[in-house]
Amino acid sequence: MHHDIETVIAEVQQLIPEIKVVQMHKTHKADDDGLWWFRLPGVNEDIQIESSSYDCPFIVENSSMANSADAIICRTVEATISAIIAYLQPRRK
């Protein structure tokens, strides 16, 4: 079964080849592993997306946000990719 997260990761990696994507790993059975961080080498800021179903909508947060209340909801794969690229592209070294 194909999930939206697979498309998001593949498209972002194509646009920013040096991107590192890290998925949260469960430490307890009740943990949700539907959280991914998109990071650039040597850059402290990152952006994370979350979806327990691995599909849209994704909750998107980045290092510049004051708290989780500032998170945005991306309802499409395209909007999710755009949010990630818009945040990370200016931070590329």
C-alpha positions in Angstrom: 0.0 0.0 0.0 1.3 3.4 -1.0 1.1 6.3 1.5 1.2 10.1 0.9 4.4 10.3 3.1 6.3 8.2 0.6 5.5 10.7 -2.2 6.3 13.7 0.1 9.7 12.2 1.0 10.6 11.3 -2.6 9.6 14.7 -4.0 11.4 16.6 -1.3 14.6 14.4 -1.8 14.4 15.1 -5.5 14.2 18.9 -5.0 16.7 19.0 -2.1 19.0 16.0 -2.5 21.0 16.7 0.7 17.9 16.5 2.9 17.9 14.1 5.8 14.5 12.6 6.8 14.2 11.0 10.2 11.1 9.1 11.3 10.2 8.8 15.0 10.6 5.3 16.2 8.3 3.8 18.7 9.7 3.1 22.1 6.4 2.0 23.6 3.6 0.0 22.0 1.3 3.0 22.3 3.6 5.5 20.7 2.7 6.9 17.3 5.5 6.7 14.7 3.7 9.1 12.2 6.2 11.9 12.8 9.0 12.8 10.4 11.7 15.5 10.6 13.2 17.1 7.5 16.7 18.4 8.2 19.6 19.9 6.3 23.1 19.0 7.2 24.8 21.8 9.3 21.5 23.7 9.8 19.9 23.8 13.2 16.4 24.6 12.1 14.1 21.8 10.9 10.6 21.1 9.9 8.4 18.2 11.0 5.3 16.7 9.6 2.9 14.5 11.4 0.1 12.1 10.4 -0.7 8.8 12.2 -2.2 7.4 9.0 0.9 8.4 6.9 -1.5 10.2 4.6 -2.9 13.7 4.3 -3.7 15.9 6.1 -0.3 16.5 7.7 0.3 18.7 10.7 3.3 20.8 9.8 5.6 22.6 12.4 9.0 24.2 12.1 11.7 25.5 14.3 10.6 29.1 13.8 7.1 28.5 15.4 6.7 29.7 18.9 4.7 26.5 19.9 2.4 23.8 18.5 -0.5 26.2 18.3 1.3 27.8 15.3 1.2 24.5 13.3 -0.4 24.5 9.9 -2.5 21.8 8.4 -1.6 20.7 4.8 -4.4 18.8 3.2 -2.6 17.8 0.1 0.7 16.2 -0.8 1.5 19.3 -2.9 0.8 21.7 0.0 3.0 19.6 2.3 5.9 19.5 -0.2 5.5 23.3 -0.7 5.6 24.0 3.0 8.7 21.9 3.5 10.6 23.4 0.5 9.5 27.0 1.4 10.9 26.6 4.9 14.2 24.8 4.1 15.2 26.2 0.7 16.3 29.6 2.1 18.3 27.7 4.8 20.4 25.7 2.3 24.1 26.4 2.5 
